[in-house]
Amino acid sequence: MVSRSYSNLLDLASGDSPSFGGERKRFPRVATVPGLLSEVDDETCNSVCSEAPSSVSQERMIIVGNQLPLRAHRNEDNGEWCFSWDEDSLLLQLKDGLGEDVEVIYVGCLKEQVALNEQDDVAQTLLETFKCVPAFIPPELFTKFYHGFCKQHLWPLFHYMLPLSPDLGGRFDRSLWQAYVSVNKIFADKVMEVISPDDDYVWVHDYHLMVLPTFLRKRFNRVKLGFFLHSPFPSSEIYRTLPVRDEILRALLNSDLIGFHTFDYARHFLSCCGRMLGLSYQSKRGYIGLEYYGRTVSIKILPVGIHIGQLQSVLNLPETAAKVAELRAQFRGQTVMLGVDDMDIFKGISLKLLAMEQLLMQHPENRGEVVLVQIANPARGRGRDVQEVQSETYATVKRINNRFGRPGYDPVVLIDTPLQLYERIAYYVIAECCLVTAVRDGMNLIPYEYIICRQGNEKLDETLGLDPSAPKKSMLVVSEFIGCSPSLSGAIRVNPWNIDAVAEAMDSALIVSEAEKQLRHEKHYRYVSTHDVAYWARSFLQDLERACGDHLRRRCWGISFGLGFRVIALDPNFRKLSVEHIVSAYRRTKNRAILLDYDGTLMPTGSLNTTPNIEAVGILNNLCQDPKNLVFLVSGKDRKILTEWFSCCKKLGLAAENGYFIRPNHDSDWETCVSLPDFDWKQIAEPVMKLYTETTDGSTIETKESALVWNYLYADPDFGFCQAKELLDHLESVLANEPVSVKSGQHVVEVKPQGVNKGLVAEHLLTTMRQKGKLPDFVLCIGDDRSDEDMFEVIMRAKTSPRLSPVAEVFACTVGQKPSKAKYYVEDRSEILRMLQALANASEQAAKTAPTPASCGGLIINRE
């Protein structure tokens, strides 16, 4: 049976979708993008951008979550569906922070199953009345997606539970992963039905939809896309066990902004990106960014807040005051400590109960005086682990009450039936202390709610017999493993696994002075009241706007397939170098200079055998035979290796050790570009490098004639990076008075004479040719890494100087599509060899038709 989710709102509007039975109403699209109606379902199209102005007159935000912020039930009289806003939904609450001028569209699932023949009418109603676009997921697929992959794999893993046995989270099931991807694709289809890609912002929420950014980025390369993870993100040692780890990371990186509750979660994500994808991040002016194929993926760290207005409105209800009065009478003469948790394995309910038992054993004076009220909300998941938590909780409560209870006093009151919001708030109001002992929780807003409720109002103060003008007070005991813990600096933080420490914290909360309780409450209330959900949403939107600010300025296109898809974002003038174009320019010119890189250019990056192959040497020789060419190879390798490898290339110019040594041809002697009286600085630098090599497993020292290089490519990425920073500082300190420069590169720290770089070779070559009266009218430079950027910079700058012919053709070309000072790119080594072979063929053809030697030019090749 075909799912309603795959049918398009536009199709419904035109009546072209498959018939599912019953008369279908025609309902309009939320926003119309001119010129795109026929393209929405074209999955072969990588990028769609409307050329005509959008019909949207105000800023729009499309909020995508697993569930729509709606409540649904059937009318008992006529059986029709009735819908209302779910005031408890975070997705609805965050709307307050977006401003009245921002239109909000919601995309998500309903909590209730809707029959296939009702889905069209329901979708029509939700779109018109609530601006909600429902994604109807077939029940079997939803079970695999939500209860399968989300709750059996992602949820346990993100909460640090490894599937060491089938009972602990379950083994990885490829069919559940496929269901997860399929549901994310359905959500993407729903977003595509309503999005105006040039104008709208899309905000995706939580771990249920982590691959959704890839589907949206593939369809709209410039989509303005934010993602916020509401759960913890585990350390790399945990996350790397996930078989689809790379797919999920790359999918998240298709967002423009990724949000986390705490720095720890963000740090773990950045570590995973570094260790598994080789990406590094930078912090600029307070913003953290990952460079990903020319795009900067921004990282946002801000814990979510609560909707204070909603709580205050419930606090003002007469039902709340009545319930507070009832509870005050029930617990008269007793101190209430409160816990509010879901009944799942990560909330630490049993640990809290054991701490309460320990408190009563070690402090008998609290018996009959202190009551722990534990509100246990129904678990969101299902399975044997939930049943085990329930059984353990009931057994522990029974044991404690049997041991320490007495007529009229139960030390633990367990409430496992659903409560109305006003009832829960009433418990907050009367509790002297709130306990949160979760072993792992993404955020947990219970302490925030407790703080606001303890602030109360005049009516509740009257009910409790308090002076309205008196300072309020509260106490918090919170686990250090929950997301809100860092923001609650006045709370007593505990390790929930240390039962004794939790019990002592509970006792401390009971005996702390009234003045101390007031100070702690004031500090917490000031933070919670100013960092509410509206502040969080407003801040996220502002950062998302900043992250998407340069979308229209960059040229974007997609590469790769499936979940490995990613978008390249580059300067508008950056384009692929056409063989036909460069060959045409080559034939028109007579004084030629070319620069090429070796490792990554003439040889594959990371190849164990770096010796040049016969094909590359043959092409170089053919180019050198043309009297119009001067060919130079610029390399970071030492001159002995280069001399040995290219002994058969008599006319090939070589530059060793990144330009320190230069040899114009085989018959010339090696010269130095920079005069250095001695290398005594090596005696200072080498012992320092040896010290770091001994303490950094996997690192090595490469000794060159003119430089020392510390390489940590095979060391632990994080430790190697930290050691490299320390080594850089150390070397800069001890070599401050030496004529050398200390620089860090890709997995290296290098010490070399000042002024030595590959650009020096290009400068030397162009100056020499000018002195000989041969201004180059053709310059080609190809390189693949950061050190080659110096050459690109020199030849691009030379375009406006007298060192080149006024009509010179300049081709600065990098390998791969990435940000560069070069204006051209080629895909890989094979394209380079084909292009150089085409140039050599052009020289050969020219020699046959015009045997008279033409004037020589210059050609530079960089070998790295």
Secondary structure, 3 states (H helix, E strand, C coil): CCCHHHCCHHHHHHCCCCCCCCCCCCCCCCCCCCCCCCCCCCCCCCCCCCCCCCCCCCCEEEEEEEECCEEEEECCCCCCEEEEECCCCHHHHHHHHCCCCCEEEEEEECCCCCCHHHHHHHHHHHHHHHCEEECCCCHHHHHHHHHHHHHHHHHHHHCCCCCCCCCCCCCCCHHHHHHHHHHHHHHHHHHHHHCCCCCCEEEEECHHHCCHHHHHHHHCCCCEEEEECCCCCCCHHHHCCCCCHHHHHHHHCCCCEEEECCHHHHHHHHHHHHHHHCCCEEEECCEEEEEECCEEEEEEECCCCCCHHHHHHHHCCHHHHHHHHHHHHHCCCCEEEEEEEECCCCCCHHHHHHHHHHHHHHCHHHCCCEEEEEEEECCCCCCHHHHHHHHHHHHHHHHHHHHHCECCECCEEEECCCCCHHHHHHHHHHCCEEEECCCCECCCCHHHHHHHHHHCCHHHHHHHCCCCCCCCCCCEEEECCECCHHHCCCCEEECCCCHHHHHHHHHHHHHCCHHHHHHHHHHHHHHHHHCCHHHHHHHHHHHHHHHCCCCCCCEEEEECCHHHCEEEEECCCCEECCHHHHHHHHHHCCCEEEEECCECCCECCCCCCCCCCHHHHHHHHHHHHCCCEEEEEECCCCHHHHHHHCCCCCCCEEEEHHHCEEECCCCCCCEECCCCCCCCHHHHHHHHHHHHHHHCCCCEEEECCCCEEEECCCCCHHHHHHHHHHHHHHHHHHCCCCCEEEEEECCEEEEEECCCCHHHHHHHHHHHHHHCCCCCCEEEEEECCHHHHHHHHHHHHHCCCCCCCCCCEEEEEEECCCCCCCCEEECCHHHHHHHHHHHHHHHHHHHHHCCCCCCCCCCCCCCC
